[in-house]
Amino acid sequence: MTSKVIGFIGLGLIGGSLAKRLKQVRPDLKIMAYMRTRQKLEQAQKDGVVDVILDGVGEPLRECDIIFLCAPVEHNARYLSRIRPFLKEGAIVTDVGSTKSDIHRAVKELGMEHCFIGGHPMAGSEKTGYENATGHLLENAYYIITPTAASRRQDVDQMVGLAKLAGSIPLILDCEKHDQIVAAISHLPHIIASSLVNLVKDSDDEEERMKRLAAGGFKDITRIASSSPEMWEQICMANAKAVSQALQAYMESLQQVQKHLENQDKKAVFQLFDRSRSYRNSISDRAKGSVAPDYSFTVDIVDEPGSISTLSVILSARGINIKNIGINHNRERGEGALRITFYEEAAMKAAWNQLKKYNYELIP
């Protein structure tokens, strides 16, 4: 990547993580940023991530070789017309939105197809904001790149190189094909998870026994329901056509399952689980995509006073940082009593080796 000056409009979780990573691997880059919450920009400057805090969209953007639109998806298109007067010759405008067709339509209407290349780093978290951004969030995640019909080859190559600098895996797609794919693998699952949580909430009794027993598989498949409702409202509305088509196909498949149950069709029900298991098992647990890598394992220990502190002392003595420790109240999948999460793969491996020396029983 030959660019020297990069601008960010918005510096939340994705924009902040991208800026942190780029600054780590290319400290010579000059990064300027604008967002409504100036306090977060000041923190980013204090962190050494942002060099120039912008007061708004204006003249300083003429320095930029690449400008990232990292605002919520419904706002990114609006920024296009505002930044257009301040683009220097050869500058690239890109975005990080999880829907692409809407912004590509806006780009075409504004006559900016020659300078715009869409982008979607397929990484994220239930948490939002710059304060949760990390330099490794995009690591090993797919970075979708959606050129226009007028995109220059050298500009596409620049974006591919930038994605690699971010530690991501670049993949070039047509914007409409992108939206069809993410509707099925990302947007629809969020709708399903949220609907399932609401179903359980509405079906629970006064003693909330469903809620108390909700763990294991239920928590796994509904984890993404904890994501920002504002963000997912915007995403679903921006990709409404593709999401609606995927939702219709899913409802038809559920109706088919219902018929199998009503008809006591054991073979069809078995095939449902057998086909899904085979396909799901072909997807790596380290699949590139929507969330940060899971550097964790469980420890099978007796729940007694001092057990957690003893384990913590063993790891801290070796300088191993722990991101989170959680207790498994439901161990239906054979997991240990304690799940430990780490910030990096190296820390996870070091912890595994250290605890093995003390004869702890560990489960990946």
C-alpha positions in Angstrom: 0.0 0.0 0.0 1.5 3.3 -1.1 -0.9 5.7 0.6 0.5 8.0 3.2 -2.6 9.9 4.6 -5.8 8.2 5.6 -9.0 9.9 6.8 -11.7 8.3 8.9 -15.3 9.6 9.0 -16.5 7.8 12.1 -14.2 6.0 14.5 -16.2 3.3 16.2 -15.5 -0.4 16.7 -14.6 -1.2 13.1 -13.0 2.2 12.1 -11.1 2.3 15.4 -9.8 -1.2 15.1 -8.8 -0.6 11.5 -7.0 2.6 12.5 -5.2 1.0 15.4 -4.0 -1.9 13.2 -2.8 0.3 10.4 -0.9 2.6 12.9 0.7 -0.5 14.4 2.0 -1.9 11.1 2.6 1.5 9.4 3.5 4.0 12.0 4.5 6.4 9.2 0.9 6.8 8.2 -0.8 10.1 9.0 -4.3 9.4 10.2 -7.0 12.1 10.6 -10.4 11.4 11.9 -13.8 13.0 12.5 -16.7 11.9 14.6 -19.4 13.6 16.7 -18.0 12.5 20.0 -14.8 14.5 20.3 -13.9 12.9 23.6 -13.3 9.6 21.9 -11.2 11.3 19.2 -9.1 12.9 21.9 -8.6 9.4 23.5 -7.6 8.0 20.1 -5.0 10.8 19.7 -3.7 10.1 23.2 -3.4 6.5 22.2 -1.2 7.5 19.3 -3.8 6.3 16.8 -5.1 9.6 15.4 -2.6 12.3 14.4 -5.1 15.0 13.4 -8.6 15.5 14.9 -11.0 17.0 12.3 -13.7 19.4 13.3 -15.8 18.3 10.4 -15.8 17.5 6.7 -13.6 20.1 5.0 -10.3 21.3 3.5 -7.9 19.0 5.5 -9.4 16.0 3.7 -7.6 17.1 0.5 -4.5 15.5 2.0 -6.0 12.1 2.1 -5.1 9.3 -0.2 -7.9 7.1 1.2 -11.0 8.2 3.1 -12.9 5.6 5.1 -16.6 6.1 5.8 -17.1 4.3 9.1 -20.4 5.9 10.3 -23.6 3.9 10.6 -24.7 2.5 7.2 -27.6 4.9 6.8 -25.2 7.9 7.3 -22.3 6.8 5.0 -24.1 7.6 1.8 -24.9 11.1 3.1 -21.3 11.8 3.6 -20.4 11.0 0.0 -21.7 14.4 -1.3 -20.1 16.2 1.5 -16.6 14.9 1.0 -16.7 15.0 -2.8 -15.6 18.6 -3.1 -12.5 17.8 -1.0 -11.2 14.8 -2.9 -7.8 15.1 -4.5 -6.9 13.5 -7.8 -6.5 9.8 -7.4 -8.0 9.6 -3.9 -10.0 6.5 -3.0 -13.2 6.6 -1.0 -14.3 3.4 0.7 -16.6 2.3 3.5 -16.9 -0.5 6.0 -20.7 -1.0 6.0 -22.2 -4.4 6.1 -24.5 -3.7 3.2 -23.3 -2.5 -0.2 -26.0 -2.1 -2.8 -27.4 1.1 -1.2 -24.1 3.0 -1.1 -23.2 1.8 -4.6 -26.4 3.3 -5.9 -25.6 6.6 -4.2 -22.1 6.5 -5.6 -23.5 6.0 -9.1 -26.0 8.9 -8.7 -23.2 11.2 -7.6 -20.9 10.2 -10.4 -18.2 8.9 -8.0 -17.8 5.4 -9.4 -14.3 6.2 -10.5 -13.1 6.8 -7.0 -15.2 4.6 -4.8 -14.5 1.0 -3.8 -16.8 -0.6 -1.2 -15.5 -2.6 1.7 -16.8 -4.8 4.4 -14.5 -6.2 7.1 -16.4 -9.2 8.3 -15.5 -8.8 12.0 -17.2 -7.4 15.0 -18.4 -7.8 18.5 -21.6 -7.4 20.6 -19.8 -4.4 22.0 -19.5 -1.1 20.1 -17.5 2.1 20.1 -13.9 3.1 19.9 -13.4 2.1 23.5 -13.8 -1.6 22.4 -11.7 -1.3 19.3 -8.6 -3.5 19.1 -5.7 -3.8 16.7 -6.4 -7.5 16.2 -10.2 -7.4 15.6 -9.9 -7.8 11.9 -7.2 -10.5 12.1 -8.0 -13.5 9.9 -11.4 -12.1 9.1 -12.6 -11.8 5.5 -12.5 -8.3 4.1 -15.0 -8.0 1.3 -14.1 -5.6 -1.5 -16.8 -4.4 -3.9 -15.4 -2.4 -6.8 -17.6 -0.4 -9.2 -17.7 -0.8 -12.9 -15.3 2.2 -13.2 -12.9 1.2 -10.5 -9.2 1.3 -11.5 -7.2 -1.8 -11.2 -4.5 -0.1 -9.2 -7.1 1.2 -6.7 -8.5 -2.3 -6.2 -5.0 -3.5 -5.7 -4.5 -0.8 -3.1 -7.6 -1.9 -1.2 -6.4 -5.6 -1.4 -3.1 -4.5 0.1 -4.8 -2.5 2.8 -6.9 -5.5 3.8 -3.8 -7.6 4.1 -2.2 -4.9 6.2 -5.2 -5.2 8.5 -4.4 -8.9 8.9 -7.6 -9.8 7.0 -8.3 -12.0 4.0 -9.4 -9.9 1.0 -12.2 -11.2 -1.2 -13.6 -9.3 -4.2 -17.3 -9.5 -4.8 -20.1 -7.8 -6.8 -22.1 -5.6 -4.4 -25.4 -7.3 -5.0 -23.9 -10.8 -4.6 -22.4 -9.5 -1.3 -25.8 -8.4 0.0 -27.4 -11.8 -0.9 -24.7 -13.6 1.0 -24.6 -11.6 4.1 -28.5 -11.6 4.2 -28.3 -15.3 4.7 -25.3 -15.8 6.8 -25.3 -12.7 9.0 -28.5 -10.6 8.9 -31.0 -13.4 9.0 -29.3 -15.1 11.9 -29.6 -11.9 13.9 -33.3 -11.8 13.2 -33.7 -15.5 14.1 -31.7 -15.0 17.4 -33.7 -12.0 18.5 -37.0 -13.6 17.6 -36.1 -16.8 19.5 -35.1 -14.8 22.6 -38.4 -12.9 22.5 -40.3 -16.1 22.0 -38.7 -17.5 25.2 -39.3 -14.3 27.1 -43.0 -14.2 26.1 -43.4 -17.9 26.9 -41.7 -17.9 30.3 -43.6 -18.3 33.5 -43.7 -15.9 36.5 -40.8 -17.7 38.1 -38.7 -17.2 34.9 -37.7 -20.9 34.9 -36.9 -20.8 31.1 -34.6 -17.8 31.7 -32.9 -19.6 34.6 -32.3 -22.8 32.6 -31.3 -21.0 29.4 -27.7 -21.9 28.8 -25.7 -24.2 26.5 -27.2 -24.4 23.1 -29.7 -21.6 23.7 -27.1 -19.1 24.7 -24.8 -20.1 21.9 -27.3 -19.5 19.1 -28.7 -16.4 20.6 -25.5 -14.7 21.6 -25.7 -12.2 18.7 -29.1 -11.0 20.0 -27.0 -8.9 22.4 -25.8 -6.7 19.6 -26.8 -3.1 19.1 -30.5 -2.8 18.2 -29.9 0.6 16.5 -27.1 -0.8 14.3 -29.1 -3.9 13.3 -32.3 -1.9 12.5 -30.2 0.2 10.1 -28.5 -2.9 8.6 -31.7 -4.8 8.0 -33.5 -1.8 6.5 -30.5 -1.1 4.2 -30.6 -4.7 3.0 -34.4 -5.2 3.3 -34.9 -6.9 -0.1 -32.2 -9.6 0.3 -33.1 -10.1 4.0 -36.8 -10.5 3.1 -36.0 -13.1 0.5 -33.8 -15.1 2.9 -36.5 -14.8 5.6 -39.2 -16.1 3.2 -37.1 -19.1 2.3 -36.4 -19.8 6.0 -40.0 -19.6 7.0 -40.9 -22.1 4.2 -38.2 -24.5 5.5 -39.7 -24.2 9.0 -43.2 -24.9 7.7 -41.8 -28.0 6.0 -40.3 -29.2 9.3 -43.6 -28.6 11.1 -45.3 -30.9 8.5 -42.7 -33.6 9.1 -43.4 -33.4 12.8 -47.2 -33.5 12.4 -46.9 -36.5 10.0 -44.5 -38.2 12.4 -42.0 -38.5 9.5 -39.0 -39.8 11.4 -36.8 -40.1 8.2 -37.3 -36.5 7.2 -36.6 -35.2 10.7 -33.4 -37.4 10.9 -32.3 -36.0 7.5 -32.8 -32.5 8.7 -30.3 -33.0 11.5 -28.0 -35.2 9.5 -27.6 -32.8 6.5 -27.2 -29.8 8.8 -24.6 -31.6 10.9 -22.5 -32.6 7.9 -22.6 -29.1 6.5 -21.9 -27.4 9.8 -19.0 -29.8 10.5 -17.5 -28.7 7.2 -17.3 -25.1 8.5 -14.2 -24.5 10.6 -14.7 -23.4 14.2 -12.0 -20.7 13.3 -14.1 -19.6 10.4 -13.3 -16.1 9.2 -16.2 -13.8 9.8 -18.5 -11.9 12.0 -16.8 -12.0 15.3 -13.3 -11.8 16.7 -11.3 -15.0 17.1 -12.3 -17.1 20.2 -9.1 -17.7 22.2 -10.6 -19.7 25.0 -10.8 -23.2 26.6 -12.6 -24.7 29.6 -11.1 -26.1 32.8 -12.8 -29.0 34.6 -12.3 -28.0 38.3 -14.2 -28.5 41.5 -16.4 -25.6 42.5 -14.9 -24.8 45.9 -13.4 -21.7 47.6 -10.0 -20.7 46.3 -10.1 -22.8 43.1 -10.3 -19.7 40.8 -7.8 -17.7 42.7 -5.3 -20.6 42.6 -5.7 -20.9 38.8 -5.3 -17.1 38.4 -2.1 -17.1 40.4 -0.6 -19.9 38.3 -1.2 -17.9 35.1 -0.3 -14.5 36.5 3.0 -15.8 37.7 3.9 -16.5 34.1 2.7 -13.1 33.0 -0.3 -14.5 31.1 -3.2 -11.9 30.8 -6.7 -13.2 31.1 -9.5 -11.4 29.2 -12.4 -13.1 31.0 -13.3 -16.0 33.3 -16.8 -17.4 33.3 -18.6 -20.2 35.1 -20.6 -22.7 33.1 -23.9 -23.3 34.9 -25.0 -25.7 32.2 -22.5 -28.3 31.0 -24.7 -30.2 28.6 -21.9 -30.3 25.9 -19.3 -31.7 28.2 -17.5 -28.5 28.9 -15.5 -27.8 32.0 -16.8 -25.8 35.0 -14.7 -22.7 34.1 -14.2 -21.0 30.7 -11.2 -18.8 30.3 -10.8 -16.3 27.4 -7.6 -14.7 26.3 -6.7 -11.7 24.2 -4.3 -13.5 21.9 -3.7 -17.0 20.6 -0.1 -17.1 22.1 -1.5 -16.3 25.6 -4.1 -19.1 25.2 -1.4 -21.6 24.2 0.9 -20.6 27.0 -1.9 -20.9 29.6 -2.8 -24.3 28.2 0.7 -25.6 28.6 1.1 -24.1 32.1 -2.1 -25.5 33.4 -1.3 -28.9 31.9 1.9 -28.9 34.1 -0.4 -28.7 37.2 -2.5 -31.6 35.9 -5.7 -29.5 35.2 -8.2 -31.2 32.9 -8.6 -28.9 29.9 -11.2 -29.0 27.2 -10.8 -27.0 23.9 
